Amino acid sequence: MKHLLFAVLFVWAATMVAGAQIPTAKIKDEDNAAARALRNQNLLSRADVDPRPISKLWEYVTAGPTRLPVAVAGQSAYVAVAGGRVAALSLTDGNLLWETPLGGECTAGPGFGPTEVYAATTRSAEEGKEGVVRALDRSTGLTRWTTVLPSFAVTKPTESGEIVVIGLENGTVCGLRRMDGILQWTFNGEKVTPGSVTCVGETAYLGGENGGLLAIKTANGEKLWQVQAQGKLGRPGLDETSVYVGSSNGYFFAFDQKSSKLKWKRRTGAAITAAPLVEDEQVLVASYDNFLYALNSRDGSLNWRQQLDGRLLFAPVRWGTEALAIAAFDSNEVTLIEPVKGNVTARLLFGENRIWSPLVVTQDVLLVPGDGGTVAARPLALQTDDTAIEKAKKKKEKKKSSQITD
């Protein structure tokens, strides 16, 4: 099992790009004007901003890496760590509140309810690896119920009404009764891309391996609608009216949430596995081509894009009112970007600690899971340096002037 966590972490990207050549086209022809305008804006890029060490609030060091998403509820952070354990940490100082050994290995990040934490592990069976889901008491870590499934979870268990929804490695989605974990339904109408399940209210949105985007009722697993896109679909994201999803061929789609009609589509340079961050009429799309794209939510037109230092498997997170935080997979850097204009405003380094899991922001504290444990960064106001930003702008202007002179 020693490579299981690593394999699970890669399952989204691997299933998205397997068997298909990564597209090399950048943006569709109608975006050429926007691309030219982008070049003229002279955005501050990573090359213009000097990196500096991140200012830490606390650090929880583990014997093994933290490669699964961290969950936050109330004043606690819940971390799945190597060896099949779930730990509860104080957000204030990182102190360990409790730790529960589960056996096997954790295969998905923890989920949570009003009083529960849901943990997903795997264990060997005669015909492969079974999945085990447990409900733990949020205050004590004691087990309330345990359910064994035919395949292991690759999405965090998510509460939707009285049902806990889980996406499994075999491409099915199941619903467990919240109070006792009894299986209520299994959806296998189309094989779902592992990890590509998003729950909003009492509806789950599923990205299919054959390009189908589906909406199902979480109460009973009934299909509400299904549309056909292209490629293997990633994890959907939503706003009030639309469902957004990326695909293995680099396309990004916007569908009407009620009618399921296609609104628009745009193409990036490679596969898109992560759910987008949607806010302020802007859709932020992390692509495997190393670029973060900011698209207009109404028509998909390009607002700006920034190149990061590696493959983007995870969406950015909003940190305060003035920054997006994003990290490339297996990087040791968190890049801060101005949401409206797209300028890079800071590059925060973690030393030798590599980032293997999505960033999380809560109460203005940034949580960074890495191969040495979990780091909590101090609030954004203590990370920014206006002097450094002005220095970067002057450096950019000087470089531009020298190019004109040449």
Secondary structure, DSSP 8 states (H G I E B T S, - for coil): -TTHHHHHHHHHHHHHHTTS------S-GGGHHHHHHHHHHT---GGGS--EE--EEEEEE-SS---S--EEETTEEEEEETTTEEEEEETTT--EEEEEE-SSEEEEEEEE-SSEEEEEEEEEETTEEEEEEEEEETTT--EEEEEEESS-BSS--EEETTEEEEEBTTS-EEEEETTT--EEEEE-SS-EEEEEEEEETTEEEEEETTSEEEEEETTT--EEEEEE-SSSB---EE-SSEEEEEBTTSEEEEEETTT--EEEEEE-SS---S--EEETTEEEEE-TTSEEEEEETTT--EEEEEE-SS---S--EEETTTEEEE--TTBSEEEEE-TTT--EEEEEE-TT--B-S--EEETTEEEEEETTEEEEE--GGGT--HHHHHHHHHHHHHHHHHHHH-
